[in-house]
Amino acid sequence: MNTKQPHIIIEKGVQYQLGELHDNQINYDFKSILIYLDAKGKLLFGKNFKLYEEDEVVLYKLCIYFIRDFDACAKLNIDPNKGILLSG
C-alpha cells in the first residue's frame, strides 16, 4: 500500500483512484470503488466476474463500514464499532 497516497491502488499496472485526499482525510467515491472492485474481482475470479446492480446497496453499506464513514453509517443506522457477520 502506498502510504503517501492510500486512496490510490495499482493492480497489474492499472491505477485506481478511489477518492480524493484532502489534508489528512480521504473523500471516497463509491462509483470509483465499484470500478476497482469489479477489476479486482476479474483478476481474482476471471473475466466472467460481475458485480450486480441489486448488490450495490449491500456493497455501499460494507464500504462505509470498512472505511469508517461515521456520518454515512449513522444515516443508515450502522454501528461501525460493532463486529460484522458475513455469510452466504
C-alpha positions in Angstrom: 0.0 0.0 0.0 1.2 3.4 -0.9 1.3 5.3 2.4 1.6 8.7 0.7 -1.4 8.1 -1.5 -3.6 5.5 0.3 -6.6 6.4 -1.9 -4.8 5.1 -5.0 -4.4 1.3 -5.7 -2.3 -0.1 -8.5 -3.3 -3.6 -9.8 -1.4 -5.1 -12.7 -0.1 -1.7 -13.8 -3.5 0.0 -13.7 -4.1 2.8 -11.3 -7.4 3.1 -9.5 -8.1 6.3 -7.6 -10.8 5.5 -5.0 -11.2 9.1 -3.8 -9.6 12.4 -3.2 -7.1 13.1 -0.4 -7.7 16.5 1.2 -5.5 17.4 4.2 -5.4 14.2 6.1 -8.7 12.8 5.1 -9.9 10.7 2.1 -13.2 11.5 0.5 -14.1 8.2 -1.2 -16.1 8.0 -4.4 -18.4 4.9 -4.3 -18.6 4.6 -8.2 -14.7 4.5 -8.3 -14.7 1.9 -5.6 -17.2 -0.2 -7.6 -14.9 0.1 -10.7 -12.0 -1.1 -8.6 -13.9 -4.0 -7.0 -15.1 -5.1 -10.5 -11.5 -5.1 -11.8 -10.2 -6.9 -8.7 -12.9 -9.5 -9.0 -12.0 -10.2 -12.6 -8.3 -10.5 -11.6 -9.1 -13.0 -8.8 -12.0 -14.9 -10.3 -11.8 -14.5 -14.1 -13.4 -12.5 -16.8 -16.9 -13.7 -16.0 -16.9 -12.0 -12.6 -19.7 -9.5 -12.4 -21.0 -7.1 -9.8 -24.8 -7.0 -9.9 -26.7 -3.7 -9.6 -29.0 -5.2 -7.0 -26.0 -5.8 -4.7 -24.9 -2.2 -4.8 -26.8 -1.3 -1.6 -25.1 -4.1 0.3 -21.7 -3.1 -1.2 -22.3 0.5 -0.2 -23.0 -0.4 3.4 -19.9 -2.6 3.5 -17.8 0.1 2.1 -18.9 2.8 4.5 -18.5 0.3 7.4 -14.9 -0.6 6.4 -13.8 3.0 5.6 -15.4 4.1 8.9 -17.6 6.8 7.4 -19.3 7.7 10.6 -21.8 10.1 9.1 -23.0 7.7 6.4 -23.1 4.9 8.9 -25.3 7.0 11.3 -27.7 7.7 8.4 -28.2 4.0 7.8 -28.2 3.0 11.4 -25.0 1.1 11.1 -22.7 0.9 14.1 -19.1 0.9 12.8 -17.8 -0.1 16.2 -19.7 -3.4 16.2 -18.4 -6.6 14.6 -19.7 -7.8 11.3 -21.0 -11.2 10.3 -20.8 -12.2 6.7 -22.5 -15.3 5.4 -23.7 -16.6 2.1 
